[in-house]
């Protein structure tokens, strides 16, 4: 590991990469709702001294670093814990315990139930029941603390500025923590106990309880981060949160099949998307992932939004509006900004605000800008919303201007080289410092022209021309530029064995490394049939295909690591994109193989919650995919991948302003029938049924509410 002394001072971190957290959050409980996230130990405790990632977070700040339950100074014994969306419950009992010289509380005399929900804050109820025939006296302690650490500190960044000194105000029934950061912002956390505890101090509350046989005592706890206040009783907060969740699911396309685990997984994916909804300036977007990326990422929100266009299209509009609002309008090397660029990442924490990390408004992404244009057309194709396109037109013009300028600057390709000393070395979706390699393991030298970015740019320029006609505008030169990009892709990236090279080093020299990137060319590019077929075949060879999915990097390449972030792991969204490309170009047998593997992997994770990524172990070595230790969950484009995989297998695509195409529908191997309800398209709503038969998959249009046409076709709409 190299030392980034230029950007990080004394912190030992790779050059040109965001800090990577240590340890593992695989066994942590993670809740997210109303812009607040919680990472806790299995029983619900928060203890950053024991596990650095645990905490209650809001706006990149840890507002609670300890919430620990003990009985008589001992940890209770966890019997069971479960999670249902933003609601968590756990059950404990007591070990045998006694104060010095005091009576013994027998083991398992007490049953302790913890129930909590994230609303506008954390609301928790503890019930303590005595099931022993004798009265029992105990000290129940709730240790609390708020350290207000920035998420980058939690992830391993060693801050240079002094850490803010905290202030503690103790009341009879609670404690308030407050600290003013180097950015001048005062952050606070209020913890309230009901009923008031026996003793209250800066470190928490102590209840001295005497429980008669069969007596139950209820203690309530509320944690309000920042200005958020949750005053309703726990049952009412749970009812409200679950009602809001049901309303979101009712608005989305409804999925039902004859394989119940898949029904549950789709619902879990949509609930995770709902949990990640976040508002800025009154506009809603999908945060990238909890806990490390719980904010707006341009690339992530656009891809997740496109995946969800057949399921919940308004989420994509919100992401487009927010990104347009923060589009760069000037050149700023410190943030890798240039006029027209769409943000890579926006942060609202202390270290971003004072510039100690460059990610407050950071533009070091080479692909978010063309994807912004592609996503705008995808939104329009599904909704027919001309008003939205017209409102986005100035941002689309600026984004197209950036694309055309970069093509001219780099000799017909779009390439990247960071300008910010503290910015990202790699600026495609594989943005870790070691992700882009030669076949012999050497790191590729910038400027780097990634193969998938050229496909995005081709699609973006064509989309820009079509959107211009929607707005009554002109897009002079866009289509001609798109054709030049397509030609250069075939001339300079094509490879007889791989299909396409991974990238061009210094924007000139092809790098023939076997990796997953060219799958994105099949999704959005205009590949020559022979080159598309070569990549499709190469992707399913054993050094890339694990049986659970396609690896980011082939195990034959030096530097491969099944635990590498982008150097051998499997990313669900990457595989969903490849599957869409296979379907688009007619490789249906491979798409069926990949789709079945994807679904089987998704169902193998606890609660069918698809993580950000998982390890690249071969399937024959494991009954389930090997978890990646610090993978975010919920994570936007991973959660959105499952619905996208299903709509892709079913062959659902817009084929014109009011024409929905169903192309060569496929059912996963474990499924005999699928029904979709309330599929929104071009202002209409559709109910469809798919059923496996001897001659293939039969489609029935059960209901259409609106004026659209539905066609069955063998050719994927362009």
C-alpha positions as CSV (number, residue, x, y, z in Angstrom):
1,X,0.0,0.0,0.0
2,X,1.4,3.4,-1.0
3,X,1.3,6.4,1.2
4,X,-0.7,9.4,0.0
5,X,1.3,11.9,2.0
6,X,0.4,14.7,-0.5
7,X,-3.3,14.4,0.2
8,X,-3.7,12.6,3.5
9,X,-0.9,13.8,5.7
10,X,0.0,11.0,8.1
11,X,-2.8,8.7,7.0
12,X,-1.7,5.4,5.3
13,X,-4.1,5.2,2.4
14,X,-3.7,4.2,-1.3
15,X,-3.0,7.1,-3.6
16,X,-6.1,8.4,-5.5
17,X,-8.7,6.4,-3.6
18,X,-11.4,7.1,-1.0
19,X,-10.4,5.5,2.3
20,X,-11.5,1.9,2.7
21,X,-12.9,0.8,6.0
22,X,-11.3,-2.1,7.9
23,X,-12.9,-5.0,9.7
24,X,-16.3,-6.4,8.6
25,X,-19.9,-5.3,8.8
26,X,-21.2,-8.6,7.5
27,X,-22.8,-9.5,10.9
28,X,-24.0,-6.0,11.7
29,X,-27.6,-4.9,11.8
30,X,-28.2,-2.0,9.4
31,X,-31.3,0.2,9.3
32,X,-32.0,3.2,7.1
33,X,-35.0,5.5,7.0
34,X,-35.7,9.3,6.7
35,X,-32.1,10.1,5.9
36,X,-30.8,8.4,9.1
37,X,-28.9,5.2,9.2
38,X,-27.9,2.9,12.0
39,X,-25.2,0.2,12.1
40,X,-25.4,-1.9,15.2
41,X,-24.1,-5.2,16.6
42,X,-26.2,-8.3,16.3
43,X,-28.3,-7.6,19.4
44,X,-28.8,-3.9,18.6
45,X,-26.0,-2.4,20.7
46,X,-23.8,0.4,19.4
47,X,-20.3,0.4,20.6
48,X,-17.7,2.2,18.4
49,X,-14.9,1.2,20.8
50,X,-15.7,-2.4,20.1
51,X,-16.7,-2.1,16.5
52,X,-15.7,1.1,14.8
53,X,-18.4,1.1,12.1
54,X,-21.3,1.0,14.6
55,X,-23.3,4.2,15.2
56,X,-26.3,6.3,14.3
57,X,-25.5,8.5,11.3
58,X,-27.0,11.5,9.7
59,X,-25.4,13.7,6.9
60,X,-22.0,11.9,7.1
61,X,-21.8,12.4,10.9
62,X,-22.0,9.8,13.6
63,X,-24.5,11.2,16.1
64,X,-24.4,8.2,18.5
65,X,-21.2,6.2,19.1
66,X,-22.5,4.1,22.0
67,X,-25.8,2.7,23.1
68,X,-25.0,-0.3,25.2
69,X,-27.4,-2.3,27.4
70,X,-26.1,-4.1,30.5
71,X,-27.7,-5.9,33.4
72,X,-25.7,-5.7,36.7
73,X,-22.7,-4.8,34.7
74,X,-23.0,-7.8,32.4
75,X,-24.1,-8.1,28.8
76,X,-27.4,-9.9,28.4
77,X,-27.5,-13.1,26.4
78,X,-28.9,-12.6,22.9
79,X,-31.6,-15.2,22.1
80,X,-32.9,-13.9,18.8
81,X,-32.9,-10.8,16.6
82,X,-34.8,-9.9,13.5
83,X,-35.4,-7.0,11.2
84,X,-38.3,-5.9,9.1
85,X,-37.5,-2.8,7.1
86,X,-36.8,0.0,9.5
87,X,-38.0,-2.0,12.5
88,X,-35.7,-4.1,14.6
89,X,-36.4,-6.4,17.5
90,X,-34.3,-8.6,19.7
91,X,-34.9,-10.9,22.7
92,X,-32.4,-11.4,25.6
93,X,-32.2,-13.2,28.9
94,X,-29.8,-12.7,31.8
95,X,-26.8,-14.7,32.9
96,X,-26.6,-15.6,36.6
97,X,-25.4,-12.5,38.3
98,X,-25.1,-10.8,41.7
99,X,-23.7,-7.7,43.2
100,X,-20.9,-8.3,45.8
101,X,-22.6,-9.5,49.0
102,X,-26.1,-9.3,47.3
103,X,-28.6,-11.9,46.3
104,X,-28.1,-13.9,43.1
105,X,-30.3,-13.3,40.1
106,X,-30.7,-16.8,38.6
107,X,-29.8,-17.3,35.0
108,X,-32.8,-17.0,32.7
109,X,-35.0,-15.4,35.3
110,X,-35.6,-12.4,33.1
111,X,-36.7,-11.9,29.6
112,X,-35.7,-8.6,27.9
113,X,-37.3,-7.5,24.6
114,X,-35.8,-4.7,22.6
115,X,-37.9,-3.1,19.8
116,X,-36.8,-0.1,17.8
117,X,-37.6,1.8,14.7
118,X,-36.0,4.6,12.7
119,X,-38.4,7.4,12.0
120,X,-37.2,11.0,12.2
121,X,-34.9,9.7,14.9
122,X,-34.4,6.4,16.8
123,X,-37.2,5.3,19.0
124,X,-36.7,2.2,21.2
125,X,-38.7,0.3,23.8
126,X,-37.2,-2.1,26.3
127,X,-39.5,-4.5,28.2
128,X,-38.1,-6.4,31.2
129,X,-40.1,-9.3,32.5
130,X,-39.4,-11.4,35.6
131,X,-40.5,-15.0,35.2
132,X,-38.9,-16.2,38.4
133,X,-41.2,-17.1,41.4
134,X,-39.2,-14.6,43.6
135,X,-38.7,-10.8,43.2
136,X,-35.6,-9.8,41.4
137,X,-33.6,-6.6,41.9
138,X,-31.3,-5.5,39.1
139,X,-29.4,-2.5,37.8
140,X,-30.2,-1.9,34.2
141,X,-27.7,0.4,32.5
142,X,-27.9,2.2,29.2
143,X,-24.5,3.6,28.3
144,X,-24.7,6.4,25.7
145,X,-22.1,8.6,23.9
146,X,-21.9,10.8,20.9
147,X,-18.5,11.5,19.3
148,X,-19.7,13.3,16.1
149,X,-17.0,11.7,14.0
150,X,-17.1,12.3,10.3
151,X,-17.8,9.2,8.2
152,X,-14.4,9.5,6.6
153,X,-12.8,9.2,10.0
154,X,-14.8,6.1,10.7
155,X,-13.6,4.8,7.3
156,X,-9.9,5.3,8.3
157,X,-9.1,8.9,7.3
158,X,-6.7,10.6,9.8
159,X,-7.9,14.1,10.1
160,X,-5.5,17.0,10.2
161,X,-7.7,19.5,11.9
162,X,-8.3,19.3,15.7
163,X,-11.3,17.2,16.6
164,X,-14.1,19.4,18.0
165,X,-14.6,19.5,21.7
166,X,-17.9,18.2,22.8
167,X,-20.4,19.7,25.3
168,X,-22.7,17.6,27.4
169,X,-25.8,18.9,29.1
170,X,-27.4,16.5,31.6
171,X,-31.1,16.7,32.5
172,X,-33.2,14.6,34.8
173,X,-34.5,12.4,32.0
174,X,-31.9,12.7,29.3
175,X,-28.7,14.1,28.0
176,X,-27.8,16.4,25.1
177,X,-24.5,16.2,23.3
178,X,-23.3,19.1,21.2
179,X,-20.1,19.9,19.2
180,X,-19.2,22.7,16.8
181,X,-17.0,21.5,13.9
182,X,-14.2,23.2,12.1
183,X,-16.9,24.1,9.5
184,X,-18.7,26.3,12.1
185,X,-21.7,23.9,12.1
186,X,-23.0,22.9,15.5
187,X,-24.2,19.3,15.5
188,X,-26.2,17.9,18.4
189,X,-27.8,14.6,19.6
190,X,-30.5,14.4,22.3
191,X,-31.2,11.2,24.2
192,X,-34.3,11.0,26.3
193,X,-35.4,8.3,28.7
194,X,-39.0,7.6,29.8
195,X,-39.6,7.1,32.7
196,X,-36.7,9.2,34.1
197,X,-33.8,6.9,35.3
198,X,-32.7,6.4,38.9
199,X,-29.4,8.0,38.0
200,X,-28.5,10.1,34.9
201,X,-24.9,11.1,33.9
202,X,-22.9,12.1,30.9
203,X,-22.3,8.4,30.0
204,X,-25.9,7.3,30.2
205,X,-28.7,6.2,32.5
206,X,-29.0,3.6,35.3
207,X,-32.4,2.1,36.4
208,X,-32.5,0.4,39.7
209,X,-35.4,-2.0,39.2
210,X,-37.2,-4.5,41.5
211,X,-39.5,-6.8,39.6
212,X,-42.1,-8.9,41.3
213,X,-42.9,-12.3,39.9
214,X,-44.6,-11.9,36.4
215,X,-44.1,-8.2,36.5
216,X,-43.0,-6.3,33.3
217,X,-41.4,-2.9,33.2
218,X,-41.3,-0.8,30.1
219,X,-38.5,1.7,29.4
220,X,-38.5,4.0,26.4
221,X,-35.6,5.6,24.7
222,X,-35.5,8.3,22.0
223,X,-32.4,9.6,20.1
224,X,-32.9,12.7,18.0
225,X,-29.9,13.5,15.7
226,X,-29.7,17.2,14.8
227,X,-33.1,18.9,14.5
228,X,-35.0,15.7,13.9
229,X,-37.7,15.1,16.6
230,X,-39.8,12.0,16.9
231,X,-42.5,12.5,19.6
232,X,-45.0,9.7,18.8
233,X,-45.0,6.5,20.9
234,X,-43.1,3.6,19.4
235,X,-46.2,1.7,18.1
236,X,-47.4,4.8,16.3
237,X,-44.0,5.4,14.7
238,X,-43.8,1.8,13.6
239,X,-47.3,2.0,12.1
240,X,-46.5,5.2,10.3
241,X,-43.2,3.9,8.9
242,X,-44.9,0.7,7.8
243,X,-47.8,2.6,6.2
244,X,-45.4,4.7,4.2
245,X,-43.5,1.6,3.1
246,X,-46.8,0.0,2.0
247,X,-47.7,3.2,0.1
248,X,-44.4,3.1,-1.8
249,X,-44.8,-0.6,-2.7
250,X,-48.4,0.1,-3.8
251,X,-47.2,2.8,-6.1
252,X,-44.4,0.6,-7.7
253,X,-45.0,-2.1,-10.2
254,X,-46.2,-5.2,-8.3
255,X,-44.4,-8.6,-9.0
256,X,-45.8,-12.0,-8.2
257,X,-44.6,-15.5,-9.2
258,X,-45.1,-19.1,-8.2
259,X,-41.7,-19.1,-6.3
260,X,-42.3,-17.4,-3.0
261,X,-38.6,-16.7,-2.1
262,X,-38.3,-14.6,-5.3
263,X,-41.5,-12.6,-4.4
264,X,-39.9,-11.8,-1.0
265,X,-36.6,-10.9,-2.6
266,X,-38.2,-8.4,-5.0
267,X,-40.2,-6.8,-2.2
268,X,-37.0,-6.6,-0.1
269,X,-35.2,-4.9,-3.0
270,X,-37.9,-2.3,-3.4
271,X,-38.0,-1.7,0.4
272,X,-34.3,-1.1,0.3
273,X,-34.7,1.4,-2.4
274,X,-37.4,3.2,-0.4
275,X,-35.2,3.2,2.6
276,X,-32.4,5.0,0.6
277,X,-34.7,7.8,-0.6
278,X,-33.2,11.1,0.5
279,X,-34.2,14.7,-0.1
280,X,-32.0,17.7,-0.8
281,X,-33.5,21.1,-1.5
282,X,-36.9,19.5,-1.5
283,X,-36.0,17.0,-4.3
284,X,-35.7,13.3,-3.7
285,X,-32.9,11.1,-4.9
286,X,-31.6,7.6,-4.1
287,X,-28.6,7.6,-1.8
288,X,-25.8,5.2,-3.0
289,X,-25.4,2.9,0.0
290,X,-25.2,2.5,3.8
291,X,-23.0,3.2,5.7
292,X,-20.0,4.4,3.7
293,X,-21.8,6.1,0.7
294,X,-25.0,7.4,2.2
295,X,-25.2,10.4,0.0
296,X,-25.7,11.4,-3.7
297,X,-23.5,9.7,-6.2
298,X,-24.1,10.7,-9.8
299,X,-23.3,7.4,-11.5
300,X,-25.0,5.3,-8.9
301,X,-28.2,7.3,-8.8
302,X,-28.5,7.4,-12.6
303,X,-27.9,3.7,-13.1
304,X,-30.2,2.7,-10.2
305,X,-32.8,5.1,-11.6
306,X,-32.6,3.5,-15.1
307,X,-32.8,0.1,-13.6
308,X,-36.0,1.1,-11.8
309,X,-37.7,2.9,-14.7
310,X,-40.2,0.0,-15.3
311,X,-40.9,-0.1,-11.5
312,X,-40.8,3.4,-10.0
313,X,-39.9,5.9,-12.7
314,X,-40.3,9.1,-10.6
315,X,-37.1,8.2,-8.6
316,X,-35.1,8.7,-11.8
317,X,-36.6,12.1,-12.4
318,X,-35.6,13.3,-8.9
319,X,-32.0,12.1,-9.4
320,X,-31.8,13.9,-12.7
321,X,-33.2,17.1,-11.2
322,X,-30.7,17.1,-8.3
323,X,-27.7,16.3,-10.5
324,X,-28.7,19.1,-12.9
325,X,-28.8,21.5,-10.0
326,X,-25.3,20.7,-9.0
327,X,-23.8,20.4,-12.5
328,X,-20.4,22.1,-12.7
329,X,-20.4,25.5,-14.4
330,X,-16.6,26.3,-14.1
331,X,-13.2,24.7,-14.2
332,X,-11.9,23.8,-10.8
333,X,-8.9,21.4,-10.6
334,X,-9.2,20.9,-6.9
335,X,-12.6,19.1,-7.4
336,X,-11.9,17.7,-10.9
337,X,-14.7,20.0,-12.1
338,X,-15.3,21.4,-15.6
339,X,-18.3,23.1,-17.2
340,X,-21.1,20.6,-17.9
341,X,-19.8,17.8,-15.7
342,X,-22.3,15.9,-13.6
343,X,-21.2,15.4,-10.0
344,X,-19.5,12.2,-9.0
345,X,-20.3,12.7,-5.3
346,X,-21.8,15.3,-2.9
347,X,-21.1,15.3,0.8
348,X,-22.4,17.3,3.7
349,X,-20.1,16.3,6.5
350,X,-17.5,18.4,8.4
351,X,-14.4,17.2,6.6
352,X,-15.9,17.7,3.2
353,X,-17.1,21.2,4.2
354,X,-13.6,22.3,5.2
355,X,-11.9,20.7,2.2
356,X,-9.9,18.1,4.2
357,X,-11.4,15.5,1.8
358,X,-12.2,16.7,-1.7
359,X,-15.7,15.1,-1.9
360,X,-18.0,17.9,-0.8
361,X,-18.8,18.7,-4.4
362,X,-16.6,16.4,-6.4
363,X,-16.7,15.8,-10.1
364,X,-14.0,13.1,-10.6
365,X,-16.2,10.8,-12.7
366,X,-15.7,10.3,-16.4
367,X,-19.0,8.5,-17.0
368,X,-21.7,10.3,-14.9
369,X,-22.0,13.0,-17.6
370,X,-22.8,10.8,-20.6
371,X,-25.0,8.6,-18.4
372,X,-27.0,11.7,-17.4
373,X,-28.0,12.2,-21.0
374,X,-28.8,8.5,-21.4
375,X,-30.8,8.4,-18.2
376,X,-32.8,11.5,-19.3
377,X,-33.8,9.7,-22.5
378,X,-34.6,6.5,-20.6
379,X,-36.9,8.5,-18.3
380,X,-38.7,10.0,-21.3
381,X,-39.0,6.7,-23.1
382,X,-40.8,5.2,-20.1
383,X,-42.9,8.2,-19.1
384,X,-43.4,10.5,-22.1
385,X,-42.8,13.4,-19.7
386,X,-41.9,16.2,-22.1
387,X,-42.1,18.8,-19.4
388,X,-39.3,17.1,-17.5
389,X,-37.1,16.9,-20.6
390,X,-37.6,20.6,-21.3
391,X,-36.7,21.6,-17.8
392,X,-33.5,19.5,-18.1
393,X,-32.6,20.8,-21.5
394,X,-30.0,23.4,-20.4
395,X,-28.2,20.8,-18.3
396,X,-28.4,18.3,-21.2
397,X,-26.9,20.9,-23.5
398,X,-24.0,21.5,-21.0
399,X,-23.4,17.8,-20.6
400,X,-23.3,17.2,-24.3
401,X,-20.9,20.1,-24.7
402,X,-18.6,18.5,-22.1
403,X,-18.7,15.2,-24.0
404,X,-18.0,16.8,-27.4
405,X,-15.2,18.9,-25.9
406,X,-13.5,15.8,-24.3
407,X,-13.7,13.9,-27.5
408,X,-11.9,16.7,-29.3
409,X,-9.3,17.0,-26.5
410,X,-8.4,13.3,-26.5
411,X,-8.4,12.6,-30.2
412,X,-11.9,11.1,-30.5
413,X,-12.2,9.3,-27.2
414,X,-13.2,10.3,-23.7
415,X,-10.4,9.7,-21.2
416,X,-9.5,10.8,-17.7
417,X,-6.6,11.9,-15.6
418,X,-7.2,13.4,-12.3
419,X,-6.4,17.1,-11.7
420,X,-7.0,17.1,-8.0
421,X,-4.0,15.8,-5.9
422,X,-6.5,14.3,-3.5
423,X,-9.0,13.1,-6.1
424,X,-9.6,9.6,-7.5
425,X,-6.9,8.0,-9.6
426,X,-9.5,6.0,-11.5
427,X,-12.7,7.7,-12.5
428,X,-14.9,5.1,-14.1
429,X,-17.2,2.9,-12.0
430,X,-14.2,0.8,-11.0
431,X,-12.6,3.7,-9.2
432,X,-10.2,2.0,-6.7
433,X,-6.6,2.9,-7.4
434,X,-5.6,-0.6,-8.5
435,X,-8.6,-1.5,-10.6
436,X,-7.3,-0.8,-14.1
437,X,-4.4,-3.2,-15.0
438,X,-2.5,-4.6,-17.9
439,X,-2.6,-8.4,-18.3
440,X,0.7,-8.7,-16.6
441,X,-0.6,-6.8,-13.5
442,X,0.9,-3.4,-14.2
443,X,-1.3,-0.4,-13.5
444,X,-2.4,1.5,-16.5
445,X,-1.1,5.0,-16.9
446,X,-3.5,8.0,-17.5
447,X,-5.1,9.4,-19.5
448,X,-7.2,6.3,-19.5
449,X,-10.0,5.8,-22.0
450,X,-12.3,3.1,-20.7
451,X,-14.2,0.9,-23.2
452,X,-17.5,1.3,-21.5
453,X,-17.3,5.1,-21.4
454,X,-17.0,5.2,-25.2
455,X,-20.2,3.1,-25.4
456,X,-21.9,5.5,-22.9
457,X,-20.8,8.4,-25.0
458,X,-22.2,6.9,-28.2
459,X,-25.5,6.3,-26.6
460,X,-25.5,9.8,-25.0
461,X,-24.9,11.7,-28.2
462,X,-27.6,9.7,-30.0
463,X,-30.0,10.3,-27.0
464,X,-29.1,14.0,-27.0
465,X,-30.1,14.3,-30.7
466,X,-33.5,12.6,-30.0
467,X,-34.1,14.7,-26.9
468,X,-33.4,17.9,-28.9
469,X,-36.2,17.0,-31.2
470,X,-38.5,16.5,-28.2
471,X,-37.7,20.0,-27.0
472,X,-37.9,21.6,-30.5
473,X,-34.1,22.3,-30.4
474,X,-31.2,21.3,-32.5
475,X,-28.2,19.1,-31.6
476,X,-25.8,20.0,-34.4
477,X,-23.1,17.5,-34.9
478,X,-24.2,15.1,-32.2
479,X,-25.2,12.2,-34.4
480,X,-22.1,12.5,-36.6
481,X,-19.9,12.6,-33.4
482,X,-21.7,9.5,-32.2
483,X,-20.8,7.6,-35.4
484,X,-17.2,8.6,-35.1
485,X,-17.2,7.3,-31.5
486,X,-18.7,4.0,-32.7
487,X,-16.0,3.8,-35.5
488,X,-13.2,4.5,-33.1
489,X,-14.5,1.9,-30.6
490,X,-14.2,-0.8,-33.4
491,X,-10.9,0.5,-34.8
492,X,-9.0,1.0,-31.5
493,X,-10.6,-1.2,-28.9
494,X,-11.6,-4.3,-30.8
495,X,-9.8,-7.5,-29.8
496,X,-10.3,-10.9,-31.6
497,X,-10.1,-12.9,-28.3
498,X,-11.7,-10.5,-25.8
499,X,-14.1,-8.8,-28.0
500,X,-12.9,-5.4,-26.7
501,X,-9.8,-4.2,-24.9
502,X,-10.4,-2.9,-21.3
503,X,-9.1,0.6,-22.2
504,X,-6.6,2.7,-24.0
505,X,-3.5,3.7,-22.0
506,X,-2.6,7.4,-22.4
507,X,-5.7,7.4,-24.6
508,X,-3.8,5.6,-27.4
509,X,-2.5,2.1,-26.5
510,X,-5.0,-0.8,-26.2
511,X,-4.9,-2.7,-22.9
512,X,-6.1,-6.3,-23.6
513,X,-7.0,-7.3,-20.0
514,X,-9.9,-9.8,-19.5
515,X,-12.4,-7.9,-17.3
516,X,-16.1,-7.3,-17.1
517,X,-16.2,-3.7,-18.6
518,X,-17.1,-4.6,-22.1
519,X,-20.4,-6.0,-20.9
520,X,-21.5,-2.3,-20.7
521,X,-20.7,-2.0,-24.5
522,X,-23.3,-4.7,-25.2
523,X,-25.8,-2.8,-23.0
524,X,-25.4,0.8,-24.4
525,X,-23.0,0.6,-27.4
526,X,-23.1,-0.3,-31.0
527,X,-20.8,-3.3,-31.1
528,X,-19.9,-5.3,-34.2
529,X,-21.6,-8.7,-33.9
530,X,-18.3,-10.6,-34.0
531,X,-16.8,-8.6,-31.3
532,X,-19.9,-8.8,-29.1
533,X,-20.0,-12.6,-29.6
534,X,-16.3,-12.8,-28.7
535,X,-16.8,-11.0,-25.4
536,X,-20.0,-12.9,-24.6
537,X,-18.1,-16.1,-25.0
538,X,-15.0,-14.8,-23.0
539,X,-17.2,-13.6,-20.1
540,X,-18.4,-17.1,-19.3
541,X,-15.0,-18.8,-19.3
542,X,-14.1,-20.1,-15.8
543,X,-11.5,-17.4,-15.0
544,X,-14.3,-14.7,-15.3
545,X,-17.5,-16.6,-14.5
546,X,-17.7,-17.9,-10.9
547,X,-21.1,-19.7,-11.2
548,X,-22.6,-16.8,-9.2
549,X,-21.7,-14.1,-11.6
550,X,-19.0,-12.5,-13.8
551,X,-15.9,-11.2,-11.9
552,X,-14.7,-7.7,-12.3
553,X,-11.2,-9.0,-13.3
554,X,-10.1,-12.5,-14.5
555,X,-8.3,-14.7,-12.0
556,X,-5.6,-15.2,-14.7
557,X,-4.4,-11.5,-14.2
558,X,-1.7,-10.8,-11.7
559,X,-3.3,-8.6,-9.0
560,X,-6.5,-10.7,-9.1
561,X,-8.0,-11.1,-5.7
562,X,-11.5,-12.5,-5.0
563,X,-11.6,-10.0,-2.1
564,X,-10.4,-7.1,-4.2
565,X,-12.9,-4.3,-4.5
566,X,-12.6,-4.2,-8.3
567,X,-10.0,-6.8,-8.9
568,X,-11.9,-10.1,-8.8
569,X,-15.1,-9.5,-6.9
570,X,-18.6,-9.8,-8.4
571,X,-20.8,-6.8,-8.5
572,X,-24.6,-7.3,-8.9
573,X,-25.2,-4.2,-11.0
574,X,-22.3,-5.0,-13.3
575,X,-23.8,-8.4,-14.0
576,X,-27.3,-6.9,-14.4
577,X,-25.9,-4.6,-17.1
578,X,-24.1,-7.5,-18.9
579,X,-27.4,-9.5,-18.8
580,X,-29.2,-6.5,-20.4
581,X,-26.5,-6.4,-23.1
582,X,-26.8,-10.2,-23.8
583,X,-30.6,-9.9,-24.1
584,X,-30.3,-6.8,-26.4
585,X,-28.0,-8.6,-28.8
586,X,-29.8,-11.9,-28.8
587,X,-27.5,-14.1,-26.6
588,X,-30.6,-15.5,-24.8
589,X,-29.0,-18.8,-23.6
590,X,-26.2,-16.9,-21.9
591,X,-28.7,-14.4,-20.5
592,X,-30.7,-17.3,-19.0
593,X,-27.6,-18.7,-17.4
594,X,-26.5,-15.4,-16.0
595,X,-30.0,-14.5,-14.8
596,X,-30.5,-17.7,-13.0
597,X,-27.1,-17.4,-11.3
598,X,-27.9,-13.9,-10.3
599,X,-31.2,-14.8,-8.7
600,X,-29.7,-17.8,-6.9
601,X,-27.0,-15.6,-5.5
602,X,-29.5,-12.9,-4.4
603,X,-31.6,-15.5,-2.6
604,X,-28.6,-16.9,-0.8
605,X,-27.9,-13.7,1.2
606,X,-29.6,-13.1,4.6
607,X,-33.1,-11.8,4.1
608,X,-32.4,-11.8,0.3
609,X,-30.8,-8.4,0.7
610,X,-28.4,-8.0,-2.2
611,X,-25.1,-6.3,-1.1
612,X,-22.9,-3.9,-3.0
613,X,-20.6,-6.7,-4.1
614,X,-19.5,-10.2,-3.0
615,X,-16.3,-12.2,-3.3
616,X,-15.2,-13.9,-6.5
617,X,-14.8,-17.4,-5.1
618,X,-15.8,-20.1,-7.6
619,X,-19.2,-21.5,-6.9
620,X,-17.9,-25.1,-6.5
621,X,-16.1,-24.0,-3.3
622,X,-19.1,-22.6,-1.5
623,X,-22.8,-23.4,-1.0
624,X,-23.5,-19.6,-0.9
625,X,-21.6,-16.6,-2.2
626,X,-18.7,-15.4,0.1
627,X,-19.6,-12.0,1.5
628,X,-17.4,-9.0,1.0
629,X,-16.5,-7.8,4.5
630,X,-17.5,-4.1,4.2
631,X,-20.0,-4.2,1.4
632,X,-22.7,-1.5,1.7
633,X,-26.3,-2.7,2.3
634,X,-28.8,-1.5,1.5
635,X,-27.0,-0.4,-1.7
636,X,-28.9,1.4,-4.5
637,X,-27.8,-0.1,-7.7
638,X,-27.5,-3.6,-6.2
639,X,-31.0,-3.5,-4.8
640,X,-32.3,-2.1,-8.1
641,X,-30.5,-4.8,-10.0
642,X,-32.9,-7.6,-9.1
643,X,-36.0,-5.8,-10.5
644,X,-34.0,-4.8,-13.5
645,X,-32.8,-8.4,-14.1
646,X,-36.5,-9.5,-14.0
647,X,-37.8,-6.9,-16.3
648,X,-34.9,-7.6,-18.7
649,X,-35.6,-11.3,-18.7
650,X,-39.3,-10.6,-19.4
651,X,-38.2,-8.5,-22.3
652,X,-39.9,-5.2,-21.4
653,X,-38.7,-2.2,-23.4
654,X,-40.2,1.0,-24.8
655,X,-40.4,0.7,-28.6
656,X,-41.8,4.1,-29.4
657,X,-43.8,7.1,-27.9
658,X,-46.8,4.9,-26.9
659,X,-45.6,1.4,-27.8
660,X,-44.4,-1.1,-25.2
661,X,-42.5,-4.1,-26.6
662,X,-42.2,-7.5,-25.1
663,X,-39.2,-9.2,-26.6
664,X,-38.5,-13.0,-26.4
665,X,-39.6,-13.3,-22.8
666,X,-37.6,-15.6,-20.5
667,X,-38.6,-17.0,-17.1
668,X,-35.9,-18.0,-14.6
669,X,-35.4,-21.7,-14.1
670,X,-37.2,-21.9,-10.8
671,X,-40.3,-20.0,-12.0
672,X,-43.3,-21.2,-14.0
673,X,-45.4,-18.0,-14.1
674,X,-45.1,-14.3,-13.4
675,X,-47.7,-11.6,-13.0
676,X,-47.0,-7.8,-13.1
677,X,-49.5,-5.3,-11.9
678,X,-49.6,-1.6,-12.4
679,X,-46.6,-1.4,-14.8
680,X,-46.6,2.3,-15.7
681,X,-45.7,3.3,-19.3
682,X,-46.3,6.5,-21.1
683,X,-49.1,7.6,-18.7
684,X,-50.8,4.2,-18.9
685,X,-50.9,1.3,-16.5
686,X,-50.6,-2.3,-17.6
687,X,-51.2,-5.8,-16.0
688,X,-49.3,-8.6,-17.7
689,X,-49.0,-12.4,-17.1
690,X,-46.2,-14.6,-18.3
691,X,-46.5,-18.4,-18.2
692,X,-44.1,-21.2,-19.3
693,X,-45.4,-23.5,-22.0
694,X,-44.2,-26.2,-24.3
695,X,-43.5,-23.6,-27.1
696,X,-41.9,-21.0,-24.8
697,X,-43.2,-18.3,-22.6
698,X,-46.8,-17.2,-23.3
699,X,-47.8,-13.6,-22.6
700,X,-51.3,-12.4,-21.7
701,X,-52.2,-8.7,-21.5
702,X,-54.7,-8.8,-18.7
703,X,-55.6,-5.1,-18.5
704,X,-54.5,-1.8,-20.1
705,X,-55.5,1.5,-18.5
706,X,-54.6,4.2,-21.0
707,X,-53.9,4.7,-24.6
708,X,-50.8,2.6,-25.6
709,X,-50.0,-0.3,-27.8
710,X,-48.3,-3.5,-26.6
711,X,-46.4,-5.6,-29.2
712,X,-44.7,-8.9,-29.1
713,X,-41.4,-8.9,-31.1
714,X,-38.3,-11.0,-31.7
715,X,-36.1,-7.9,-32.1
716,X,-34.9,-5.8,-29.2
717,X,-36.0,-2.2,-29.6
718,X,-33.1,0.2,-30.2
